[in-house]
Amino acid sequence: MTPTFESWRAGGRRYSHRGHDIFWQAGGEGAGGTLLCIHGFPTASWDWAAVWPELCRHFSRVIAPDMIGFGWSAKPRRYPYSIFDQADLHENLLRAEGVGRYHLLAHDYGDTVAQELLARHEQRRAAGDASLVLESVCLLNGGLFPETHRARRVQKLLLTPLGPLLAAVMNERSFARSFSAVFGKQTRPNAAEMRQFWELLAHQHGNRIAHKLIRYIPERRANRARWVGALQTTAVPLRLINGPADPISGEHMVERYRELVPHPDTVLLPGIGHYPQVEDPAGTLKAFLAFHRALPRNA
């Protein structure tokens, strides 16, 4: 049964990262190993709720944290938010839970965290370090290439000196207007769903640090060689599942992926926007689970 918003929060676990409280969700009853799910900006692990029961049926462990600064995790005002630190958060949680091998499913901001985790995996592999092995990576819509990322107006403004003021005055109405535009025309959130997204953002006044979290955009540009290079050189199986109606990282991003990534494995979900796992959970699951069934046994 698909969890409710209330049961998702009530059933969450807690983990400490750099002295800050991190919310995370866990499940699993299958035989497919460990799956780590990494959410996007500006939402949280709740994004995976519609696909969660099926993921748990197929994997022995499914782990989905709210990254620091997001959802029901701590949102410190003075904190060095970065992709590298978020990657540390995930790796430290895996190690704390005794995980040595894992699969990845990521979305949006989480795609960039996944690229950093992939780069680290390749470094460990080259050094003969098998302490934490990444077995496969499945990416949903996200800014994999800085040159194809079409930032929304609000994202651009958050990066300017006006960013702190814009974050401070952001409210549910302005958020909903901007956020709904990244979904497909027929798959936009209803009022209740939009309220849930806003509650996750506004928890502990998280909207007031949006200008700090958004720094991942220039971070992507500064680390393009490392993060795009990880996709181009890895032997880890990759699949990209994309909602082509996404104005930020839709079909135009897939075209670039096919140009740059060797032997590209891509799946497009017609009419779907930036949140495939929310807008079309059945289509997303079908593409994701087919990818896993096709993995080599020793992948």
C-alpha positions in Angstrom: 0.0 0.0 0.0 1.3 3.5 -0.9 2.2 5.3 2.3 0.4 8.5 3.3 2.2 11.7 3.9 1.6 11.3 7.7 2.7 7.7 7.8 5.8 8.5 5.8 6.9 11.1 8.4 5.8 9.0 11.4 7.7 5.9 10.1 11.0 7.7 9.4 14.3 7.1 11.1 16.9 9.5 12.4 20.6 9.7 11.7 23.2 12.3 12.7 25.3 14.0 10.1 27.9 16.5 11.3 25.9 16.9 14.5 22.6 17.5 12.6 19.5 15.4 12.6 18.7 13.6 9.3 15.4 12.1 8.5 15.5 8.9 6.4 13.1 6.2 5.3 13.9 2.5 5.0 12.1 -0.6 3.8 12.7 -3.7 1.7 11.6 -7.3 1.5 12.9 -8.5 -1.8 16.1 -10.1 -3.1 17.6 -7.3 -5.2 20.2 -6.0 -2.8 20.3 -2.4 -1.5 18.8 0.5 -3.3 19.7 4.1 -2.4 17.1 6.7 -3.5 18.3 10.4 -3.7 15.7 13.1 -4.1 15.9 16.5 -5.8 15.6 20.2 -5.1 13.5 21.6 -3.4 11.6 18.5 -2.2 12.5 15.4 -0.2 12.4 11.6 0.1 8.6 11.8 0.0 9.0 12.1 -3.8 9.5 8.3 -3.8 6.3 7.5 -2.0 4.3 6.4 -5.1 7.0 4.0 -6.2 8.0 2.9 -2.7 5.9 -0.3 -2.2 7.2 -1.8 -5.5 10.8 -0.8 -4.8 10.5 -2.5 -1.4 9.1 -5.6 -3.0 12.1 -5.9 -5.3 15.0 -4.9 -3.1 16.1 -6.3 0.3 16.8 -2.8 1.5 15.6 0.6 0.2 17.1 3.7 1.8 15.9 7.2 1.2 17.1 10.1 3.3 16.0 13.8 3.3 19.3 15.5 2.6 20.5 18.2 5.0 18.5 21.4 4.3 15.6 19.5 2.9 12.3 18.0 4.0 12.2 16.8 7.6 16.0 16.9 8.1 17.8 19.7 9.9 18.1 23.0 8.0 20.8 25.0 9.7 21.1 28.6 8.6 24.9 28.7 8.8 26.1 25.6 7.0 28.4 24.9 4.0 25.8 23.3 1.8 27.4 21.5 -1.1 27.1 18.4 -3.4 30.2 17.0 -1.9 28.8 17.2 1.6 25.5 15.6 0.5 27.5 12.7 -1.0 29.3 12.4 2.4 25.9 12.2 4.1 24.8 9.3 1.9 28.1 7.4 2.0 28.3 7.7 5.8 24.7 6.5 6.2 25.4 3.5 4.0 28.4 2.6 6.1 26.6 3.1 9.3 24.0 0.7 8.1 26.6 -1.9 7.1 26.0 -1.6 3.4 29.0 -2.5 1.2 27.2 -2.8 -2.2 24.3 -0.7 -3.5 22.3 0.5 -6.5 21.3 4.1 -7.1 18.1 5.8 -8.1 18.3 9.6 -8.3 16.5 12.6 -9.4 17.3 16.3 -10.1 19.7 17.6 -7.5 20.1 14.0 -6.5 21.5 13.3 -10.0 24.5 15.5 -9.2 25.0 13.8 -5.9 24.9 10.5 -7.8 27.5 11.7 -10.2 29.8 12.5 -7.3 29.1 9.1 -5.8 29.9 7.5 -9.2 33.2 9.5 -9.4 34.2 8.3 -5.9 33.3 4.7 -6.9 35.7 5.0 -9.9 38.4 6.4 -7.7 38.0 3.5 -5.2 37.9 0.9 -8.0 41.2 2.3 -9.5 42.8 2.0 -6.0 41.5 -1.5 -5.5 39.2 -0.4 -2.7 36.0 -2.5 -2.6 34.7 -1.2 0.7 31.7 0.5 -1.0 30.7 -0.7 -4.4 28.2 1.0 -6.7 26.5 -1.7 -8.8 24.2 0.4 -11.0 22.9 3.9 -11.5 19.4 5.0 -12.7 18.9 8.7 -13.2 15.7 10.7 -13.6 15.3 14.2 -14.9 18.2 16.4 -13.7 20.9 18.8 -14.7 23.6 16.3 -15.8 25.2 18.8 -18.1 25.5 22.5 -17.1 25.2 23.6 -20.7 21.7 22.0 -21.0 20.2 23.1 -17.7 17.5 25.7 -18.3 17.1 27.3 -14.9 13.8 28.8 -13.9 13.6 32.5 -13.3 13.2 32.0 -9.6 16.4 29.8 -9.5 18.3 32.5 -11.4 17.1 35.2 -8.9 18.1 33.1 -5.9 21.7 33.2 -7.2 21.8 37.0 -7.3 22.3 39.4 -4.3 18.5 39.4 -4.1 18.5 35.7 -3.3 18.2 36.0 0.6 15.3 38.5 0.3 13.5 36.3 -2.3 13.9 33.3 0.0 12.6 35.2 3.0 9.4 36.4 1.2 8.7 33.1 -0.6 5.2 31.8 0.3 3.0 28.9 -0.6 1.3 30.7 -3.4 4.5 31.9 -5.2 6.0 28.5 -4.7 3.1 26.7 -6.2 2.9 28.9 -9.2 6.6 28.3 -10.1 6.8 24.7 -9.1 3.7 23.5 -11.0 5.2 24.8 -14.3 7.9 22.1 -14.3 5.3 19.3 -14.5 3.6 17.9 -17.6 0.4 19.8 -18.6 -1.8 16.8 -17.7 0.1 15.7 -14.6 0.4 18.7 -12.4 0.0 18.3 -8.6 -3.5 18.9 -7.2 -4.0 21.3 -4.3 -3.4 18.7 -1.6 -0.2 17.4 -3.2 1.1 20.9 -3.7 0.4 21.7 0.0 2.6 18.6 0.9 5.4 19.8 -1.3 5.2 23.3 0.4 5.1 21.8 3.9 8.3 19.9 3.2 10.0 23.0 1.9 8.7 25.3 4.7 9.4 22.9 7.5 11.8 24.6 10.0 11.6 27.7 7.6 13.5 25.8 5.0 12.4 28.2 2.3 14.7 30.8 3.9 17.8 28.9 3.0 16.8 28.3 -0.7 19.4 30.8 -1.8 22.1 28.6 -0.1 20.9 25.3 -1.5 20.7 26.7 -5.0 24.5 27.1 -5.1 24.6 23.6 -6.6 24.1 25.3 -10.0 27.5 27.1 -10.1 28.9 24.0 -8.4 27.9 21.9 -11.4 29.7 24.3 -13.7 32.9 24.3 -11.6 33.0 20.4 -11.4 31.7 19.6 -14.9 34.8 17.7 -15.9 34.6 15.4 -12.8 30.9 14.8 -12.9 30.3 14.5 -16.6 33.6 12.5 -16.9 32.2 10.0 -14.4 29.3 9.2 -16.7 31.6 9.0 -19.7 34.2 6.6 -18.3 32.4 4.3 -15.9 31.7 0.7 -16.4 28.8 0.8 -14.0 25.5 0.1 -15.8 23.6 3.4 -16.4 20.0 4.2 -17.4 18.4 7.6 -17.9 14.6 7.8 -17.5 13.3 11.1 -18.6 10.1 13.1 -18.7 10.6 15.0 -22.1 8.0 17.7 -21.3 10.2 19.0 -18.6 11.3 22.6 -19.4 14.4 22.4 -17.2 16.0 19.1 -18.2 13.7 17.4 -20.6 14.2 16.0 -24.1 16.9 18.5 -24.9 19.0 17.1 -22.1 18.5 13.6 -23.3 19.8 14.6 -26.7 23.0 15.8 -25.0 23.2 12.6 -23.0 23.1 10.6 -26.1 25.9 12.7 -27.6 28.3 12.4 -24.7 27.7 9.2 -22.9 28.9 6.0 -24.6 26.2 3.4 -25.3 23.4 5.5 -23.9 20.5 3.7 -22.4 17.6 6.1 -22.3 13.8 5.9 -21.8 11.4 8.7 -22.5 7.9 8.9 -20.8 5.7 10.9 -23.2 3.9 13.9 -21.8 5.7 13.7 -18.5 7.6 16.6 -16.9 10.3 17.0 -14.4 9.0 14.5 -11.7 8.6 11.1 -13.5 8.3 9.2 -10.2 5.4 11.5 -9.1 3.7 12.1 -12.5 4.0 8.5 -13.9 5.0 6.1 -11.1 3.9 3.1 -13.2 5.9 4.1 -16.2 8.9 5.0 -14.1 8.8 1.6 -12.2 8.4 -0.3 -15.5 11.5 1.3 -17.0 13.5 1.1 -13.7 12.7 -2.5 -12.9 13.4 -3.6 -16.5 16.8 -2.1 -16.2 17.5 -4.1 -13.1 16.3 -7.3 -14.5 18.7 -6.9 -17.4 21.7 -6.3 -15.2 24.5 -8.9 -15.3 24.4 -11.2 -12.3 27.8 -10.0 -11.2 27.1 -6.3 -11.8 
